[in-house]
Structure formats: C-alpha cells, structure tokens
C-alpha cells in the first residue's frame, strides 16, 4: 500500500501564536504515524509561487494522511493556526511504480 504525504506551504504572521498550533498538531501527527521529512529548511523556488516555509510529512498510508487531517484532534489544531497563518496543503498518495532509468 502506498504511503501518504502532506505537502505544506505556509506563511506565518505571528510566530509566537503559531507555536500553539505546532504543539497541538503533535498529538494527531503521532497518532497517525506521521514522520516529518522536511520542515522550514532552506529551499529554492525556480518555478511558480511559494510561501515562506515548506514541509513534507510522510504517513504510513494515504488513508492515514487523510484520517489525520480529518481527525477531531487536527481540526482543533487548525483553529489555532488559521488566525495567524496562511497555508496551502496537498494530501497525495505516494508512487511505487517504475522509475526513470
């Protein structure tokens, strides 16, 4: 079964208040087996648009990625984030097919 991923792009208006969201999202991320692969590191944006911070979060399955976002715990965390940030989130299924050779 393919893994699931959150691809996140965010602009944060109030870093201090955003910390409450980070603390609140830890519970559902752990519950659904999330693993943070990239979080606010150095990046280039050679095409299209971006935000100030980017992240990639891996889940054991696509369904776990969906379930985490839909969970009551994460929905509570969202309410802490929304007033202090603007976020784009894509939930995508991993690919296990042939690779370029």
mmCIF file of the C-alpha atoms, coordinates in Angstrom:
data_MODEL
# 
_entry.id   MODEL 
# 
loop_
_atom_site.group_PDB 
_atom_site.id 
_atom_site.type_symbol 
_atom_site.label_atom_id 
_atom_site.label_alt_id 
_atom_site.label_comp_id 
_atom_site.label_asym_id 
_atom_site.label_entity_id 
_atom_site.label_seq_id 
_atom_site.pdbx_PDB_ins_code 
_atom_site.Cartn_x 
_atom_site.Cartn_y 
_atom_site.Cartn_z 
_atom_site.occupancy 
_atom_site.B_iso_or_equiv 
_atom_site.pdbx_formal_charge 
_atom_site.auth_seq_id 
_atom_site.auth_comp_id 
_atom_site.auth_asym_id 
_atom_site.auth_atom_id 
_atom_site.pdbx_PDB_model_num 
ATOM 1   C CA . UNK A 1 1   ? 0.000   0.000  0.000   1.00 0.00 ? 1   UNK A CA 1 
ATOM 2   C CA . UNK A 1 2   ? 1.465   3.377  -0.972  1.00 0.00 ? 2   UNK A CA 1 
ATOM 3   C CA . UNK A 1 3   ? 2.433   5.878  1.679   1.00 0.00 ? 3   UNK A CA 1 
ATOM 4   C CA . UNK A 1 4   ? 0.631   9.186  2.008   1.00 0.00 ? 4   UNK A CA 1 
ATOM 5   C CA . UNK A 1 5   ? 2.161   12.651 2.158   1.00 0.00 ? 5   UNK A CA 1 
ATOM 6   C CA . UNK A 1 6   ? 1.186   16.131 3.200   1.00 0.00 ? 6   UNK A CA 1 
ATOM 7   C CA . UNK A 1 7   ? 2.880   18.803 1.131   1.00 0.00 ? 7   UNK A CA 1 
ATOM 8   C CA . UNK A 1 8   ? 2.590   22.037 3.076   1.00 0.00 ? 8   UNK A CA 1 
ATOM 9   C CA . UNK A 1 9   ? 3.401   25.653 2.217   1.00 0.00 ? 9   UNK A CA 1 
ATOM 10  C CA . UNK A 1 10  ? 2.796   28.304 4.867   1.00 0.00 ? 10  UNK A CA 1 
ATOM 11  C CA . UNK A 1 11  ? 3.230   31.999 5.601   1.00 0.00 ? 11  UNK A CA 1 
ATOM 12  C CA . UNK A 1 12  ? 3.195   32.794 9.319   1.00 0.00 ? 12  UNK A CA 1 
ATOM 13  C CA . UNK A 1 13  ? 2.047   36.210 10.535  1.00 0.00 ? 13  UNK A CA 1 
ATOM 14  C CA . UNK A 1 14  ? 2.582   35.598 14.274  1.00 0.00 ? 14  UNK A CA 1 
ATOM 15  C CA . UNK A 1 15  ? 5.363   33.146 15.089  1.00 0.00 ? 15  UNK A CA 1 
ATOM 16  C CA . UNK A 1 16  ? 4.597   33.101 18.841  1.00 0.00 ? 16  UNK A CA 1 
ATOM 17  C CA . UNK A 1 17  ? 0.925   32.220 18.398  1.00 0.00 ? 17  UNK A CA 1 
ATOM 18  C CA . UNK A 1 18  ? 1.825   29.684 15.679  1.00 0.00 ? 18  UNK A CA 1 
ATOM 19  C CA . UNK A 1 19  ? 3.759   27.712 18.308  1.00 0.00 ? 19  UNK A CA 1 
ATOM 20  C CA . UNK A 1 20  ? 0.424   26.745 19.917  1.00 0.00 ? 20  UNK A CA 1 
ATOM 21  C CA . UNK A 1 21  ? -0.591  25.111 16.637  1.00 0.00 ? 21  UNK A CA 1 
ATOM 22  C CA . UNK A 1 22  ? 2.707   23.208 16.418  1.00 0.00 ? 22  UNK A CA 1 
ATOM 23  C CA . UNK A 1 23  ? 2.189   21.893 19.952  1.00 0.00 ? 23  UNK A CA 1 
ATOM 24  C CA . UNK A 1 24  ? -1.436  20.937 19.221  1.00 0.00 ? 24  UNK A CA 1 
ATOM 25  C CA . UNK A 1 25  ? -0.688  19.123 15.963  1.00 0.00 ? 25  UNK A CA 1 
ATOM 26  C CA . UNK A 1 26  ? 1.887   16.848 17.608  1.00 0.00 ? 26  UNK A CA 1 
ATOM 27  C CA . UNK A 1 27  ? -0.807  14.557 19.055  1.00 0.00 ? 27  UNK A CA 1 
ATOM 28  C CA . UNK A 1 28  ? -2.642  13.744 15.812  1.00 0.00 ? 28  UNK A CA 1 
ATOM 29  C CA . UNK A 1 29  ? 0.586   13.507 13.821  1.00 0.00 ? 29  UNK A CA 1 
ATOM 30  C CA . UNK A 1 30  ? 1.924   10.925 16.277  1.00 0.00 ? 30  UNK A CA 1 
ATOM 31  C CA . UNK A 1 31  ? -1.424  9.080  16.435  1.00 0.00 ? 31  UNK A CA 1 
ATOM 32  C CA . UNK A 1 32  ? -1.466  8.598  12.647  1.00 0.00 ? 32  UNK A CA 1 
ATOM 33  C CA . UNK A 1 33  ? 2.193   7.609  12.313  1.00 0.00 ? 33  UNK A CA 1 
ATOM 34  C CA . UNK A 1 34  ? 3.493   10.813 10.717  1.00 0.00 ? 34  UNK A CA 1 
ATOM 35  C CA . UNK A 1 35  ? 7.160   11.361 10.022  1.00 0.00 ? 35  UNK A CA 1 
ATOM 36  C CA . UNK A 1 36  ? 8.393   14.858 9.194   1.00 0.00 ? 36  UNK A CA 1 
ATOM 37  C CA . UNK A 1 37  ? 10.697  14.691 6.160   1.00 0.00 ? 37  UNK A CA 1 
ATOM 38  C CA . UNK A 1 38  ? 11.162  18.423 5.571   1.00 0.00 ? 38  UNK A CA 1 
ATOM 39  C CA . UNK A 1 39  ? 10.243  21.371 7.773   1.00 0.00 ? 39  UNK A CA 1 
ATOM 40  C CA . UNK A 1 40  ? 11.085  25.003 7.048   1.00 0.00 ? 40  UNK A CA 1 
ATOM 41  C CA . UNK A 1 41  ? 14.571  24.283 5.734   1.00 0.00 ? 41  UNK A CA 1 
ATOM 42  C CA . UNK A 1 42  ? 16.476  26.070 3.032   1.00 0.00 ? 42  UNK A CA 1 
ATOM 43  C CA . UNK A 1 43  ? 14.758  25.959 -0.369  1.00 0.00 ? 43  UNK A CA 1 
ATOM 44  C CA . UNK A 1 44  ? 14.796  27.351 -3.895  1.00 0.00 ? 44  UNK A CA 1 
ATOM 45  C CA . UNK A 1 45  ? 11.656  28.204 -5.847  1.00 0.00 ? 45  UNK A CA 1 
ATOM 46  C CA . UNK A 1 46  ? 12.727  28.039 -9.522  1.00 0.00 ? 46  UNK A CA 1 
ATOM 47  C CA . UNK A 1 47  ? 9.168   27.949 -10.893 1.00 0.00 ? 47  UNK A CA 1 
ATOM 48  C CA . UNK A 1 48  ? 5.714   29.016 -9.777  1.00 0.00 ? 48  UNK A CA 1 
ATOM 49  C CA . UNK A 1 49  ? 4.818   30.509 -6.431  1.00 0.00 ? 49  UNK A CA 1 
ATOM 50  C CA . UNK A 1 50  ? 5.804   29.557 -2.926  1.00 0.00 ? 50  UNK A CA 1 
ATOM 51  C CA . UNK A 1 51  ? 5.363   30.584 0.674   1.00 0.00 ? 51  UNK A CA 1 
ATOM 52  C CA . UNK A 1 52  ? 7.947   31.396 3.337   1.00 0.00 ? 52  UNK A CA 1 
ATOM 53  C CA . UNK A 1 53  ? 8.013   27.883 4.814   1.00 0.00 ? 53  UNK A CA 1 
ATOM 54  C CA . UNK A 1 54  ? 7.527   24.467 3.249   1.00 0.00 ? 54  UNK A CA 1 
ATOM 55  C CA . UNK A 1 55  ? 7.181   20.978 4.639   1.00 0.00 ? 55  UNK A CA 1 
ATOM 56  C CA . UNK A 1 56  ? 6.686   17.344 3.696   1.00 0.00 ? 56  UNK A CA 1 
ATOM 57  C CA . UNK A 1 57  ? 5.104   14.937 6.161   1.00 0.00 ? 57  UNK A CA 1 
ATOM 58  C CA . UNK A 1 58  ? 5.030   11.205 5.434   1.00 0.00 ? 58  UNK A CA 1 
ATOM 59  C CA . UNK A 1 59  ? 2.318   8.847  6.683   1.00 0.00 ? 59  UNK A CA 1 
ATOM 60  C CA . UNK A 1 60  ? 2.341   5.047  6.570   1.00 0.00 ? 60  UNK A CA 1 
ATOM 61  C CA . UNK A 1 61  ? -0.607  5.092  4.135   1.00 0.00 ? 61  UNK A CA 1 
ATOM 62  C CA . UNK A 1 62  ? -2.598  7.559  2.071   1.00 0.00 ? 62  UNK A CA 1 
ATOM 63  C CA . UNK A 1 63  ? -5.630  6.766  4.234   1.00 0.00 ? 63  UNK A CA 1 
ATOM 64  C CA . UNK A 1 64  ? -3.690  7.636  7.396   1.00 0.00 ? 64  UNK A CA 1 
ATOM 65  C CA . UNK A 1 65  ? -2.776  11.009 5.842   1.00 0.00 ? 65  UNK A CA 1 
ATOM 66  C CA . UNK A 1 66  ? -6.451  11.706 5.114   1.00 0.00 ? 66  UNK A CA 1 
ATOM 67  C CA . UNK A 1 67  ? -7.615  10.439 8.502   1.00 0.00 ? 67  UNK A CA 1 
ATOM 68  C CA . UNK A 1 68  ? -5.129  12.614 10.345  1.00 0.00 ? 68  UNK A CA 1 
ATOM 69  C CA . UNK A 1 69  ? -6.330  15.764 8.589   1.00 0.00 ? 69  UNK A CA 1 
ATOM 70  C CA . UNK A 1 70  ? -9.980  14.838 9.234   1.00 0.00 ? 70  UNK A CA 1 
ATOM 71  C CA . UNK A 1 71  ? -9.403  13.868 12.883  1.00 0.00 ? 71  UNK A CA 1 
ATOM 72  C CA . UNK A 1 72  ? -11.040 15.926 15.649  1.00 0.00 ? 72  UNK A CA 1 
ATOM 73  C CA . UNK A 1 73  ? -7.592  16.493 17.164  1.00 0.00 ? 73  UNK A CA 1 
ATOM 74  C CA . UNK A 1 74  ? -6.190  18.028 13.990  1.00 0.00 ? 74  UNK A CA 1 
ATOM 75  C CA . UNK A 1 75  ? -9.334  20.038 13.328  1.00 0.00 ? 75  UNK A CA 1 
ATOM 76  C CA . UNK A 1 76  ? -8.872  21.616 16.790  1.00 0.00 ? 76  UNK A CA 1 
ATOM 77  C CA . UNK A 1 77  ? -5.238  22.408 15.928  1.00 0.00 ? 77  UNK A CA 1 
ATOM 78  C CA . UNK A 1 78  ? -6.313  24.089 12.674  1.00 0.00 ? 78  UNK A CA 1 
ATOM 79  C CA . UNK A 1 79  ? -8.355  26.602 14.671  1.00 0.00 ? 79  UNK A CA 1 
ATOM 80  C CA . UNK A 1 80  ? -5.139  27.727 16.393  1.00 0.00 ? 80  UNK A CA 1 
ATOM 81  C CA . UNK A 1 81  ? -3.302  28.108 13.080  1.00 0.00 ? 81  UNK A CA 1 
ATOM 82  C CA . UNK A 1 82  ? -5.881  29.846 10.913  1.00 0.00 ? 82  UNK A CA 1 
ATOM 83  C CA . UNK A 1 83  ? -5.863  33.286 12.592  1.00 0.00 ? 83  UNK A CA 1 
ATOM 84  C CA . UNK A 1 84  ? -2.062  33.591 12.401  1.00 0.00 ? 84  UNK A CA 1 
ATOM 85  C CA . UNK A 1 85  ? -1.075  31.951 9.108   1.00 0.00 ? 85  UNK A CA 1 
ATOM 86  C CA . UNK A 1 86  ? -1.989  31.200 5.506   1.00 0.00 ? 86  UNK A CA 1 
ATOM 87  C CA . UNK A 1 87  ? -1.437  27.608 4.459   1.00 0.00 ? 87  UNK A CA 1 
ATOM 88  C CA . UNK A 1 88  ? -1.658  25.507 1.304   1.00 0.00 ? 88  UNK A CA 1 
ATOM 89  C CA . UNK A 1 89  ? -1.896  21.762 1.942   1.00 0.00 ? 89  UNK A CA 1 
ATOM 90  C CA . UNK A 1 90  ? -1.978  18.908 -0.558  1.00 0.00 ? 90  UNK A CA 1 
ATOM 91  C CA . UNK A 1 91  ? -2.538  15.333 0.565   1.00 0.00 ? 91  UNK A CA 1 
ATOM 92  C CA . UNK A 1 92  ? -1.066  12.986 -2.021  1.00 0.00 ? 92  UNK A CA 1 
ATOM 93  C CA . UNK A 1 93  ? -0.631  9.256  -2.440  1.00 0.00 ? 93  UNK A CA 1 
ATOM 94  C CA . UNK A 1 94  ? 2.932   8.008  -2.800  1.00 0.00 ? 94  UNK A CA 1 
ATOM 95  C CA . UNK A 1 95  ? 4.128   6.440  -6.042  1.00 0.00 ? 95  UNK A CA 1 
ATOM 96  C CA . UNK A 1 96  ? 5.517   2.918  -6.158  1.00 0.00 ? 96  UNK A CA 1 
ATOM 97  C CA . UNK A 1 97  ? 5.732   2.416  -9.928  1.00 0.00 ? 97  UNK A CA 1 
ATOM 98  C CA . UNK A 1 98  ? 8.668   2.340  -12.331 1.00 0.00 ? 98  UNK A CA 1 
ATOM 99  C CA . UNK A 1 99  ? 11.374  4.992  -12.032 1.00 0.00 ? 99  UNK A CA 1 
ATOM 100 C CA . UNK A 1 100 ? 13.408  6.721  -14.733 1.00 0.00 ? 100 UNK A CA 1 
ATOM 101 C CA . UNK A 1 101 ? 16.483  4.769  -15.696 1.00 0.00 ? 101 UNK A CA 1 
# 
